[in-house]
Amino acid sequence: LTLQWRAAPLVRWGLVWPALWLLIEWSFSLGDLAMPWLRLGQLQAPSGPFASALPFGGALLAGACMWVTAAGIAVAWRLRHRAALAPVLVLPAAGVTAAQLVWTEPAGPLAARLVQPGLSSDQRQSESAVQALLRHYRDAVANSQAALVVTPQLALPKTAAALPPGYLDGVARIASQRQADLMLGLFAEGQDGGLHNAVLSLGASGTQRYLKHQLFPFGEFVPWRAWIGRWMNASMGVALQDTSRGPGEAEPLRVGGHRAAVAVCFEAAFGNAWRNQAAAADLLVNVSSDGSIVSPQVSRQFLQMTQTRALEFQKPLLRSSDVNGSYAI
């Protein structure tokens, strides 16, 4: 449409360039190698001039507003006419003055506890650390007054079968006695014998689980394994095992008297993939890990990403992590 619009070339390209950029941002959310991490519109969260666009069209619409404004300024600068800036400023002025769209209603209070063990993923591998974590999570459930206790991603780097006999049953019994639920990150065995990055919920609402679908390239699976995998196995001296992929569509988990839409780690970047699950929920939960890449910049990006999802879906969001970045939005 922008290419066919009959206007001066300078004006037309002021619209074509934002459209091309949005096409690139959208394409980064497709396929197994999808990485929609750096969508420009996420910079508007939580209170940028175009944050009011997030409930209408998400990060892509907010990014479009930014690009169109920038292109308009460039056109006005090229025309050397100050009056041309007036219509350009209409869009950000409208964004600042627009009332925030609120199309959801509160679903009642929730007392939640986010358990942050303070150990990175590498530090959680030793057997002594696992034993300490087992006690830590059990005590968190037993001593908390919260209706929902949330641990980080892979809070226990084991499968349920590898845990001490009766551990999960005991924690579930403690949670049930308090009319509470625990969301625990661990590995789950798949039907094909592979391992899933999973979230297991135990307690008053029964046993449920969420299996991560959007896997991290080269971290949880090796793309083009036929030739890249062979080279990586040879260079690292160990055979790499891919994490199994969960189903593309998932139902919210019923925990703490609420319906929780779950995303594991960078799945929170995929607003389009999370949307259906979030629409059927009244709470968003992102279990993650910041210990593998300790970076203030990555932490800020995760914060803006989750703020963007909360604004897009108009739902409260809980994020639990291992060493930092645990918060409620």
N, C-alpha and C positions, 0 to 999 in steps of 0.2 A: 504493500500500500504506500509506504513512504517513497519507494522508488518511482511509482507511477504518479505521485502527486505532482500536479503542474504548479511549480513554484520556482523561484530562482535557485540555481544549483547550490549556492551557499546555504540557503534555508533548508533545502531538501536534504542535503548531507548532514545538516544539524539534527535531523530526525533519523536518517539512515544509520548513522554511527551508533546511537543508543540502541536501535533495534538489533543491529548486528552483535553488540555487546551482550544484550539480553539473550540472544540466541546461543551465544557461547556459554553464558552462565547456566542456561537451562540444559544444554547438552552435557555439562559437567555432572548432572544428576542422573545420567543414564548409564546402564550397563554395569558390569562387574567392577570396572575400574573407576566408578563414579567418585568424585571428590568435590562436592559443592561447598567447600570449606570457606572460600574467600568471596562469597557473594557480597557485592558492594552494599546492597540495601541493609545488611545486618549492622552497618555502622550507624544506622538511625536509631537503634535501640540503646537506651530505653526512652530517651526524650529528645531525639533529634527533630529537626523541622518537618521531616517526612515520616515520623513514627506513626502518625495517624493513618498512613496508607497501609500499614502492616495488616490490620484486620481485614482490609478489602482485597489485597492482592499479594500479601506476603512480602518477602525480601525482594522478589523480582519487580514488583510495582514500586516499592520504595527506591530501588536502584534505578528504575526508569525515570522517576521524578528527578533524581540526582543528575542523571546523564542529560536529560532534556534541559534542565536548568543550566548545566555547565555548557552545553552546546549553544544555548541561547545567549549566554554571556560571551562566548567566542564569536558568535555572529555579530552581536552588537559591537564588540571590540573591532571586528574587521570592518564594519560599516562606519566606524568612527563617528557614531551618532549616539549621544547620551540618552536621547529620548527613546532609543530602541531598547534600553535597559528596563524601562517601565513594565512592559508586558512580561519580561523575563522574571521580574521579581514577584509577579502575581502568584506563581506556583508555590514558592517557599512561604510567602505570606499566608496563602490559603492553608498550607500545611500546619503552620504555627498556630493559626487561629481556629482551625477546625476542631470540633469536639471529638474526643476519643470515642470511637464506636464501641459500644458494649452490648453484645448480643447473647451473652450467657448470664445465668443467674447463679448465685452461690448455692452450693449443695450441702451446706452445714459445716460446722467446725471440725477440725481434725487435729489431734495432738500427735505429732510425729517426732521421732528421734532419728537423726542421721548419725550413724556410727562411723567415725573416721579413725582407723587404727593407727595412722601415723607411720605406716610401713609401705615402701614402694613394692611393686610387683616382684622385683628381684629379692627383696628382703623377706617376702612372704614364702619363699620356696623351701627354706630349711625346716626340718621336722620340729625343732624346738620352737620356731616361730609359729608353725601351724598349731602346736599344742597350746601356746599362749593365746592365739586367736580363737581357738575353740572355747576356751574359758571366757575370753573377753566378750564374744558374741552371746554366749549363754547368760552371762551376768547382765549384759545390756538389756536382754529381754526380761530377765527376772526382776531387775531393779528399776526399770523405767515405768513411768505412769502413762506412757504414750500408747495410743491404739495402733500405731504403725511404727515399726523399727526397720530402717533401711540401711543396708551395708553397701560398700562399693562394688564395682565390677570385679568378679573373680576374687571376692573377699577370702575365699578358701580355694587355693589352686589345686583342688582335687575333685573327684567325682563323689557322689553320695555313697557309692559302694566302697570307696577308699577311706571313708570316715570311720571313727570308732563305732562298733556296733551299738545301736540304740541312741546315738547322739542326736540325730535329727528327730526321732520320736520323742526324746526327752525335751528338746527345745520346743517342739510343737505342743507338747502337753503343758509346759509352763506358759506359753503364749495363750493357749486356749483357756487356761484357768483365769488369766487376766482379761479375757475377751479382746485379745490383741492379735496382730499378725506380724510376722517377720518376713522381709524380702531379702534373701540371701543370694549373693553372687557366687557361682561355682560352675564346674563343668558338668554337663549332662551327656550321658551316653546315647547316641543315636541308633536307629534301627540298622544302619549300615555298619555299625561298629565304630563310627567316628565320634568325635567329641564336639559338643555344642558349647558356645559361650552362653550361659543361661542365667536366669534369675528364677529362683525357687521360692515360692511363698508358702509359709507354714503357719498354722494357728487356728484361730476361731473360724476363719472363712474356708478352711479346708486346704488341701494341697493343690497348688497350681504351679505352672511354670511358663516362662517366656523364653524363647530361643532366638538369639540374635540372627538377623537375616542379612543385614548389610555388613559384609566383612571387609576388614582393612587390607588393601593390597600389600603384599610382601610382609605384612605383619601377621595376618591370620590365614592367608592363602597365597600361593605363588601362581600368578597368571602365566599362561603359555608354559605350563610345567614341562612339556615335552623337551624343551631345550633350555629354558631359564632354570628350571628346577634341577636339571642335571648339573649345570654349572654351579648353582648355589650349594648343592649337596657336596660337590667335590671341594669347593673352596672352604666350606665350613666344617667338613669332616664328619657331618652327621646328617642323617636323612630327615628332612623337614616334613612334618605332618600337617596337612591343611585342616583348619577348623571347619566343621560341617555347617552348612547354611540352613537356618530355620525357615519356616514358611513365610511367604511374602506378606500374607494378611494374618493378623493376630487379633484376638479379642482382648479387651482390657481385663486386667486381673481385679477381682473383687477383694479388696483389702481394707481393713480399718473402717468398714462401713461405707466405702467409696469405690468407684470404678477407676482404676489407674491405668493409663496408657503408658507403656514402658518403652524406653529406648536405651540401648546399651552404648555408652561412650559416644563415638562420632556419628552414630545413627541420628543423634539430635540435629545434625546438619541437614538431614533429608526431610524437610518439611512436607514435601509432596508425598513421600512414602509413609510418614507418620500421621497424615491428616485423617484417614478413615478411622484408625484406632482412636485418635484423640477426639474425634467427633462423637464417639459413643462413650466417652469417659468424662468425668468431672475433675480429674486430677492427672497431671503429667509427672512422670518419675523418670529421671535420667540417672542411671547408675554408671559411674565412670571411674577413670584412673588418671591421675595427673603425675604419678610417681615415675613413669617411664620417660617423660620429657618434662623436666623441671624448668619451666620458663615462664616468667611473668607475662610475656606477650601471649603465649598460648593460653594462659589462664584468663587473660582479658578477652581473648577471642571466644573461648568457651562461654564466658559470662554473657557476652553480647549475643552469642548464638542462642543460648537458652532464654535470654530475655526476649529475643525475636520470636521464638516459638510461643512463649507465654502471651505475647501481644497478638500474634497471628491467630492463635486458637482461643484466646480469651479464657484461659484456664490457669489456675495456680500450678506452679512447677516446683518439685523437690529435686535437688541434685545432691547425690552422695558420692564422695571421692575418697581416695586413700590417704593422701598427704595434705591436700588443700582443695579449695573449690567446692566445699559442701555448703549449700545455702538453700533458702526458700525464696521463690519469686512470686 
